[in-house]
Amino acid sequence: MSEPLVKIEKLTIEYNSYGKAFKAVDDVSMDIYENEKIALVGESGSGKSTLAKMILNILDRDSGQLKLTTDKTEIENLRIPSGEISVVLQDHLGSFNPKMNSYDALLEPLELKGITGEKNIENRIKNMIHDVGLNNNILTRRPYSLSGGQRQRLSLARAMITEPKIVVFDEPTSALDSKIQKRIVDLLKSLQKEKNLTYLFISHDLPVISQISDYVAVLY
């Protein structure tokens, strides 16, 4: 595409701490193109997760614009969460409702998007579980009963089941050991090709970044 999938222009957010104002994210701009794997790196406290929340529109920005351009739509200044942008969070246990089993966790985003048809939904859930390398027997289990690697795969399935254009990953491998990290990274790369996805991968883990990213943006 000649147009970026997501165009981030001068995003800024300011907080007040003990009577003093400081900018958690200050005038940040970047372009994310379709089918790219972009990594965003920076020290702890540099504003990586805050920037991710503004891109997802779960945190209001003080100024700046976010333009979304897909083959179906163009939004000049996106201000609300979009089904085209999904997320995999660092806390893969805390991101799930403990009262829901794995099937319901995958059902919820489909219902929110207005997807109907019991058989259609069941097939999408089972196909997605297969795509991320899990067995159907985990669907009746609650996320807290799964291993860390299984939960992260379930998080990935939940993020991708609505067929977004871009997936934001916020430190998705930080709580996993090195063997599971490698498996998750290999899975992410294969899914990106298979499903024509774009990734924004936020991390401070440079070895993981070097394996997965086409480009790296540094947030100071």
N, C-alpha and C positions, 0 to 999 in steps of 0.2 A: 504494500500500500504506500502511496505517496504521502498520505496523511497518517500521523501517529494514531495508534489505537487509543492511547490515553496521552493527552497533552497537559502537563502540570505546569502552571504558570504562577510564579511568585507566591506560593503558599506560605502563609505566616500565621502563627498563633502565639498569643502572649498570655502568661499567667502572672498572678500576683502572689508573692511569697513573702510573708512577714512584712507586709507594707511596701515591698519593692516589686516592680514589674520586671519580668525577664521574658525574652522570646525563646520559647522551646523549639520552634522551627521558624527560621528567619529567611524569607525571600527565596524559597527553594523552587527551582524549575527543572523539569526533565521531560523527555519524550520517551514513550514506550511503544515500540512498533510490533505489529502482529508477528507471531511465531518466534519472538525473541525471548531469551532468558536473561533478564537483567538482575544483577545483584546490587543491593544497596548495603554498604558497609560503613562502619563508624564506631567510635568508642561508646561504651555504655554512657547513657545520658545525652548523647548527641542529638536525639530526637527521631530515631529510626521508627520506633513503634508509633510515636505520635503522628509522624508523616503517614504511616500506613493507615491509621484510623481516619485521617482526613481523606485519603484516597478512597477508602471504603464508605465515607460519609456517615460514620458512626460518631464522629467528633466534628463539631462545627469549627470552621476556620474563621479567623478574623478578617483575612483578606486573601486575594488570589483567586484563580479560576481553575477549574478542572473540566477539560473537554473530552468527551467520549465519542469516538467515531467508529462504527461498525458497518458491515455490509447492509444492515437493516435500518440503522438509525444514526442520527447525529445530534448530540446534545452539547450546546455551546458552554453551559455552565452547570454541570451536574451538582445538585445540592442534596440529593436523597440517595439512600442505598440503592444500588442497581443490581439486577440479576445477572448482568454481564460481568460483574466483578465479584469474585468469591474469595474466601480466606481460609487458610489453615493456621491455627494459632499455636503458640509455643506450649501452652498448658493444655495438652491434649486430654487430660482427665477433667479438669475444671471447665472445659468448654462444652461438656455434655451435661444434659439434664439427668441427674442420678435416678430419677423416677422412670426414665424411658429405657426400653431395651434398644438394641442396635437397629432393629427394623424401624421402630418409631422415630429414631434419630435421623434415619434416612428418609422416612416418609414426610417429616415436617417440612423440609424445604420444598418438596414437590407440591405439597398442599398450599404452601404460601405462594407458590408461583401459579397456582390455579390448574395444575395438571390433574386430570380426573381419569376414572376408569380403573376398577380394582385390578384387573388382569394386566393392564398396561403398567400400572404402578409397580405391581409385584415383579414383572419382568425387568423393569428398569432397575429396581433395587438389586435383584439377583445378578443381573449382568454387571452392574457396577461393582458389587462385592467380588465377582470373579475377576474383573479388570484390575483390581488392586491386590489380588493374590490372597484373598480370604475365602473361607468356606462358608456355605450357607448356615452351618450350625451355630455360627456366632450371632445370627440374627435374633435369636431368642434370649441372648445373654445381655446383661447390662454392661456398659463400658468399663465400670470399675473392676469387673471380673476378668477383663482381657489383659494381656501383656502390654508393655509399653509400645512395642512394635505393631501389635494388632490394633491398638487404639489409634496410633498415628495413621495406619492404613485406613481405618474407619473414618478418621477426620478427613483424609484425602477423598474418600468416597463421597462423603457428605458435601464437600466443597465442589466436586465435579458432577454430581448427579443432576444438577439443573442445567448442565452444558453451558457454563460461562465462557466468555472470551479470554478473560485474564484471571489468574489465581495469584493472590498475594500470600506469601509464606512468611510468617513472623517467627524466626528462630525455630524452624520445625524439627530440627535434628538435635537440638542442644541437650535434651534430656535422655538421649539414646546412646548406647555404647557404640564403639567404632564399627563392629560388624553389622549391627542393625542399621547404622547410619548409611553404610555403603549400599545395603539392599534398598533402602528408601530412596537414595539418590539415583540408583539405577532404575528403579520403578518410575521416578519422576521424569527421567529423561525419555523412557519408552512411552509413557503416557502423553508427554508433550508432542511427540511426533505423531502418535496414533490419533490423537484427538484435536490436533491443530491448535494447541493452546499457547498462551503467552504467560510467562512467569515473571513476577517481581519477587525476588528472593532476598529477604532481609536477614542478615546474620553478621556475627563478628567472627565466625569460624572460617578463616581463610582457606584451609585445606578443602573444606566442603564447597566453598564458593568457587575454587579453582576447577572443581570437577563438573560443576553444573552451569556456570554462567557464560554467556557470549560476551557480555560487557559488564563492567563494574563501575558504579557511581559511588563516590566517597562523600559522606556527610561529616563535616567538621563540627 
